[in-house]
């Protein structure tokens, strides 16, 4: 709102906030590269395990739908209908939250902030 208090702001000069100069993390890359590879290896194994669990559970559901007894057949059909009826974004939401948390930890790594892998790097160096 513009009122009589605006005149007091006419000569106002905001103070400059000093920041540390940006430093390149490329010079520190050899120091942190082993932790980065360990981080990616862990996530690669998690993705592979997820594919394996998905394939096995999908096979179980198909076999229950085709050859299972009536109650398990009905349960498998209900599961498939719920999964088909739920939008993919809703199904992926927990995974996207985890990905966002991992990306945040990686950005902290790039800034040099606290990151779980940094302790491992500091121990190795």
Protein Blocks (a to p, Z undefined) as FASTA:
>chain_A
ZZfklmmmmmpccddddddddddfklmmmmmmmmmmmmmmmmmmmmmmmmmmmmmmmmmm
mmmmmmmcfklmmmmmmmmmmmmmpcfklmmmmmmmmmmmmmmmmmmmmnopacfklmmm
mmmZZ
